[in-house]
Amino acid sequence: MLHEKMVELRKKRTLKLKDVAAALGVSQSAVSLYEQGERRPDYNTLLKISDFYDVTVDYLLKDEPIADENDKSKLIDFAYMRIIANAKKKGIPPEDLEMAMDFLVRAKQRDESIN
């Protein structure tokens, strides 16, 4: 659930509620209510949360477990999706994007060959 993922993401980064609130442009109490599941962020705030934590909105909203950092294949897939999603928005040059994608594909192939 969104509220559980927000708590987990904030704690992993050792952030305080006020840090998240400042980054999102909302009050500290709003973030607290989001994390308690008492209030849901509007669309624009949801996008800000996604960008701030560098995760997809899909990830935030879907009832899927938080990725296990030891599951390399899932992390590689996640990184692949994030690079594609942010390439245009952040102006990543095509050659850098291609190099990053090649790296991830090779990492996934190595990981799959080990298992």
C-alpha positions as CSV (number, residue, x, y, z in Angstrom):
1,M,0.0,0.0,0.0
2,L,1.1,3.6,-0.7
3,H,1.3,4.6,2.9
4,E,3.5,1.6,3.9
5,K,5.8,2.2,0.9
6,M,6.2,5.9,1.8
7,V,7.2,5.0,5.3
8,E,9.7,2.4,4.1
9,L,11.2,4.7,1.4
10,R,11.6,7.6,3.9
11,K,13.2,5.4,6.5
12,K,15.6,3.8,4.0
13,R,16.9,7.2,3.3
14,T,16.9,8.3,6.9
15,L,14.7,11.3,6.2
16,K,12.5,13.2,8.6
17,L,8.9,14.0,7.8
18,K,9.9,17.7,7.5
19,D,12.4,16.8,4.8
20,V,9.8,15.0,2.7
21,A,7.3,17.7,3.3
22,A,9.7,20.4,2.1
23,A,10.6,18.4,-1.0
24,L,6.9,17.8,-1.9
25,G,5.8,21.3,-1.0
26,V,3.2,20.1,1.5
27,S,2.9,20.4,5.3
28,Q,4.6,17.9,7.6
29,S,1.1,16.9,8.9
30,A,0.0,16.1,5.3
31,V,3.0,13.7,4.9
32,S,2.2,12.2,8.3
33,L,-1.4,11.6,7.2
34,Y,-0.2,10.0,3.9
35,E,2.1,7.7,5.8
36,Q,-0.7,6.7,8.2
37,G,-3.1,6.0,5.3
38,E,-5.5,8.6,6.7
39,R,-5.2,10.8,3.6
40,R,-4.3,10.2,-0.1
41,P,-2.1,12.6,-2.1
42,D,-3.6,14.3,-5.1
43,Y,-2.3,13.5,-8.6
44,N,0.4,16.2,-8.7
45,T,1.6,15.3,-5.2
46,L,1.7,11.6,-6.2
47,L,4.0,12.5,-9.1
48,K,6.2,14.6,-6.8
49,I,6.5,11.6,-4.4
50,S,7.4,9.3,-7.3
51,D,10.1,11.7,-8.5
52,F,11.4,12.5,-5.0
53,Y,11.9,8.8,-4.1
54,D,12.9,7.9,-7.7
55,V,10.2,5.2,-8.0
56,T,7.3,4.8,-10.4
57,V,3.8,5.7,-9.6
58,D,2.9,2.1,-10.5
59,Y,5.2,0.9,-7.8
60,L,3.7,3.3,-5.2
61,L,0.1,2.3,-6.0
62,K,0.3,-1.4,-6.7
63,D,0.0,-3.8,-3.8
64,E,3.3,-5.4,-4.4
65,P,6.0,-6.0,-1.8
66,I,8.9,-3.7,-1.5
67,A,11.7,-5.0,-3.6
68,D,14.3,-7.2,-1.7
69,E,17.6,-5.6,-2.3
70,N,19.1,-9.0,-2.7
71,D,17.0,-9.8,-5.7
72,K,19.4,-8.5,-8.4
73,S,17.2,-9.4,-11.3
74,K,14.2,-7.3,-10.0
75,L,16.5,-4.4,-9.2
76,I,18.0,-4.5,-12.7
77,D,14.5,-4.6,-14.2
78,F,13.5,-1.6,-12.0
79,A,16.6,0.3,-13.0
80,Y,15.9,-0.4,-16.6
81,M,12.4,1.0,-16.3
82,R,13.5,4.1,-14.4
83,I,16.2,4.9,-17.0
84,I,13.6,4.7,-19.8
85,A,11.0,6.7,-17.9
86,N,13.4,9.5,-17.0
87,A,15.6,9.7,-20.2
88,K,13.6,12.4,-22.0
89,K,12.5,14.2,-18.8
90,K,16.0,14.6,-17.6
91,G,17.6,15.1,-21.0
92,I,19.9,12.1,-21.0
93,P,21.9,12.1,-24.2
94,P,21.0,9.1,-26.4
95,E,24.6,7.7,-26.2
96,D,24.5,7.7,-22.4
97,L,21.1,6.1,-22.4
98,E,22.4,3.4,-24.8
99,M,25.5,2.8,-22.6
100,A,23.4,2.5,-19.4
101,M,20.9,0.1,-21.1
102,D,23.7,-2.1,-22.4
103,F,25.2,-2.3,-19.0
104,L,21.9,-3.3,-17.4
105,V,21.2,-5.9,-20.1
106,R,24.7,-7.4,-19.5
107,A,24.2,-7.4,-15.8
108,K,20.9,-9.2,-16.1
109,Q,22.4,-11.8,-18.4
110,R,25.3,-12.4,-15.9
111,D,22.8,-12.6,-13.0
112,E,20.6,-15.1,-14.9
113,S,23.6,-17.3,-16.0
114,I,24.7,-17.6,-12.3
115,N,21.2,-18.8,-11.2
